Amino acid sequence: MADEIISNLDIVQRHIKQIEEALQILTEEKEISLDTETTLQGNGKLLYLQEYEKNNVANLVALIQDDVKLLHRVAEEFEKMDTKRL
């Protein structure tokens, strides 16, 4: 039995919670003020980059959330298999 993989749904659920908390921090709105010393063009570039970054983070969060759901489903299936064996 030492070579067998035994699932632990509690550990997976704890890891999922930690990942979800990290994702929440990533998606929090951040206040970025425009510079009063630069040109309008500079502020326009800042707004463009801010939107670009926001879209990239949103895509990353969506991918990780899909992985978290899959991880949870797999862990539940392993837990069922472990319970049947015992």
MIDOSE-1310 file (N, C-alpha, C; in nm, 2 decimals, decimal comma, always signed):
residues 86
made	+0,08/-0,12/+0,00/+0,00/+0,00/+0,00/+0,09/+0,13/+0,00; +0,22/+0,11/+0,02/+0,31/+0,23/+0,03/+0,32/+0,29/-0,11; +0,30/+0,22/-0,22/+0,32/+0,27/-0,35/+0,19/+0,32/-0,41; +0,08/+0,31/-0,34/-0,05/+0,35/-0,39/-0,07/+0,50/-0,36
iisn	-0,15/+0,56/-0,44/-0,18/+0,70/-0,42/-0,31/+0,71/-0,35; -0,32/+0,77/-0,23/-0,44/+0,79/-0,16/-0,47/+0,93/-0,15; -0,60/+0,96/-0,20/-0,64/+1,10/-0,20/-0,68/+1,16/-0,07; -0,67/+1,28/-0,05/-0,72/+1,35/+0,07/-0,79/+1,47/+0,02
ldiv	-0,92/+1,46/+0,02/-1,01/+1,57/-0,03/-1,00/+1,69/+0,05; -0,97/+1,68/+0,18/-0,95/+1,80/+0,27/-0,84/+1,88/+0,23; -0,73/+1,82/+0,19/-0,61/+1,89/+0,15/-0,64/+1,96/+0,02; -0,70/+1,89/-0,08/-0,74/+1,96/-0,20/-0,83/+2,08/-0,18
qrhi	-0,93/+2,06/-0,10/-1,02/+2,17/-0,07/-0,95/+2,29/-0,01; -0,85/+2,26/+0,08/-0,77/+2,37/+0,14/-0,69/+2,44/+0,03; -0,63/+2,36/-0,06/-0,55/+2,42/-0,16/-0,63/+2,51/-0,26; -0,75/+2,45/-0,29/-0,84/+2,53/-0,37/-0,88/+2,66/-0,31
kqie	-0,91/+2,66/-0,18/-0,94/+2,78/-0,11/-0,83/+2,88/-0,12; -0,70/+2,84/-0,10/-0,59/+2,92/-0,11/-0,57/+2,98/-0,25; -0,59/+2,90/-0,35/-0,59/+2,95/-0,49/-0,69/+3,05/-0,52; -0,82/+3,03/-0,47/-0,93/+3,12/-0,49/-0,90/+3,26/-0,42
ealq	-0,84/+3,25/-0,30/-0,80/+3,37/-0,23/-0,69/+3,45/-0,31; -0,60/+3,38/-0,37/-0,49/+3,45/-0,45/-0,56/+3,51/-0,57; -0,65/+3,44/-0,63/-0,72/+3,49/-0,75/-0,80/+3,62/-0,72; -0,86/+3,62/-0,60/-0,93/+3,74/-0,56/-0,84/+3,86/-0,55
ilte	-0,73/+3,84/-0,49/-0,63/+3,95/-0,48/-0,59/+4,00/-0,62; -0,57/+3,91/-0,72/-0,53/+3,94/-0,85/-0,64/+4,03/-0,92; -0,76/+4,00/-0,89/-0,87/+4,06/-0,96/-0,92/+4,19/-0,89; -0,87/+4,22/-0,78/-0,91/+4,34/-0,71/-0,88/+4,47/-0,79
ekei	-0,97/+4,56/-0,79/-0,94/+4,69/-0,86/-0,83/+4,76/-0,79; -0,74/+4,81/-0,87/-0,63/+4,89/-0,82/-0,65/+5,03/-0,86; -0,63/+5,12/-0,78/-0,64/+5,27/-0,81/-0,51/+5,31/-0,87; -0,52/+5,36/-1,00/-0,40/+5,41/-1,06/-0,44/+5,55/-1,11
sldt	-0,37/+5,65/-1,05/-0,40/+5,79/-1,09/-0,32/+5,83/-1,21; -0,37/+5,92/-1,28/-0,30/+5,97/-1,40/-0,20/+6,08/-1,35; -0,09/+6,08/-1,42/+0,01/+6,18/-1,39/-0,02/+6,32/-1,44; -0,01/+6,41/-1,35/-0,04/+6,55/-1,39/+0,08/+6,62/-1,46
ettl	+0,20/+6,55/-1,45/+0,32/+6,61/-1,51/+0,35/+6,56/-1,65; +0,28/+6,46/-1,70/+0,31/+6,40/-1,83/+0,20/+6,46/-1,93; +0,23/+6,42/-2,05/+0,14/+6,46/-2,16/+0,01/+6,37/-2,17; -0,08/+6,42/-2,24/-0,21/+6,34/-2,26/-0,18/+6,21/-2,33
qgng	-0,08/+6,21/-2,42/-0,04/+6,09/-2,49/+0,02/+5,99/-2,39; +0,10/+6,03/-2,29/+0,15/+5,94/-2,19/+0,04/+5,88/-2,11; -0,06/+5,96/-2,07/-0,17/+5,91/-1,99/-0,25/+5,81/-2,08; -0,26/+5,84/-2,20/-0,34/+5,75/-2,29/-0,27/+5,61/-2,30
klly	-0,13/+5,61/-2,31/-0,06/+5,49/-2,31/-0,08/+5,41/-2,18; -0,08/+5,49/-2,07/-0,10/+5,42/-1,94/-0,23/+5,35/-1,93; -0,34/+5,42/-1,98/-0,47/+5,36/-1,98/-0,48/+5,24/-2,06; -0,41/+5,25/-2,18/-0,41/+5,13/-2,27/-0,34/+5,01/-2,20
lqey	-0,22/+5,04/-2,14/-0,15/+4,93/-2,07/-0,22/+4,87/-1,95; -0,29/+4,96/-1,88/-0,37/+4,92/-1,77/-0,49/+4,82/-1,82; -0,55/+4,86/-1,92/-0,66/+4,78/-1,98/-0,60/+4,64/-2,03; -0,49/+4,65/-2,10/-0,42/+4,53/-2,15/-0,39/+4,44/-2,03
eknn	-0,33/+4,49/-1,93/-0,30/+4,41/-1,81/-0,42/+4,35/-1,75; -0,53/+4,43/-1,73/-0,65/+4,38/-1,67/-0,71/+4,26/-1,76; -0,70/+4,27/-1,89/-0,75/+4,16/-1,97/-0,67/+4,04/-1,96; -0,53/+4,05/-1,95/-0,45/+3,94/-1,93/-0,47/+3,87/-1,80
vanl	-0,49/+3,95/-1,69/-0,52/+3,89/-1,56/-0,65/+3,82/-1,56; -0,75/+3,88/-1,63/-0,88/+3,81/-1,63/-0,87/+3,68/-1,71; -0,80/+3,67/-1,81/-0,78/+3,55/-1,89/-0,71/+3,44/-1,80; -0,60/+3,49/-1,73/-0,53/+3,40/-1,64/-0,62/+3,34/-1,53
vali	-0,70/+3,43/-1,47/-0,79/+3,39/-1,36/-0,89/+3,29/-1,42; -0,94/+3,31/-1,53/-1,04/+3,22/-1,59/-0,98/+3,08/-1,61; -0,86/+3,08/-1,66/-0,79/+2,95/-1,68/-0,76/+2,88/-1,55; -0,72/+2,95/-1,45/-0,69/+2,89/-1,32/-0,82/+2,84/-1,26
qddv	-0,93/+2,92/-1,27/-1,05/+2,87/-1,22/-1,10/+2,74/-1,28; -1,08/+2,73/-1,41/-1,12/+2,61/-1,48/-1,03/+2,49/-1,42; -0,90/+2,52/-1,40/-0,82/+2,41/-1,35/-0,86/+2,37/-1,21; -0,90/+2,47/-1,13/-0,94/+2,44/-0,99/-1,07/+2,36/-0,99
kllh	-1,16/+2,38/-1,08/-1,28/+2,30/-1,09/-1,24/+2,16/-1,13; -1,15/+2,14/-1,22/-1,11/+2,01/-1,27/-1,04/+1,94/-1,15; -0,95/+2,01/-1,08/-0,88/+1,95/-0,97/-0,98/+1,90/-0,86; -1,08/+1,98/-0,84/-1,18/+1,94/-0,74/-1,26/+1,81/-0,78
rvae	-1,30/+1,81/-0,91/-1,37/+1,69/-0,96/-1,28/+1,57/-0,95; -1,15/+1,58/-0,99/-1,06/+1,47/-0,99/-1,04/+1,42/-0,84; -1,03/+1,51/-0,75/-1,01/+1,48/-0,61/-1,13/+1,40/-0,56; -1,25/+1,45/-0,59/-1,37/+1,38/-0,55/-1,38/+1,24/-0,60
efek	-1,34/+1,22/-0,73/-1,34/+1,09/-0,79/-1,24/+0,99/-0,72; -1,12/+1,05/-0,69/-1,02/+0,97/-0,62/-1,07/+0,93/-0,48; -1,14/+1,03/-0,42/-1,19/+1,00/-0,28/-1,30/+0,89/-0,29; -1,38/+0,89/-0,39/-1,48/+0,78/-0,41/-1,41/+0,65/-0,43
mdtk	-1,31/+0,65/-0,51/-1,24/+0,52/-0,53/-1,17/+0,47/-0,40; -1,11/+0,56/-0,33/-1,05/+0,52/-0,20/-1,15/+0,47/-0,10; -1,26/+0,53/-0,10/-1,37/+0,48/-0,01/-1,42/+0,34/-0,04; -1,43/+0,32/-0,17/-1,47/+0,18/-0,22/-1,37/+0,08/-0,18
rl	-1,24/+0,11/-0,19/-1,14/+0,01/-0,16/-1,13/-0,02/-0,01; -1,17/+0,07/+0,07/-1,15/+0,05/+0,22/-1,28/-0,02/+0,26
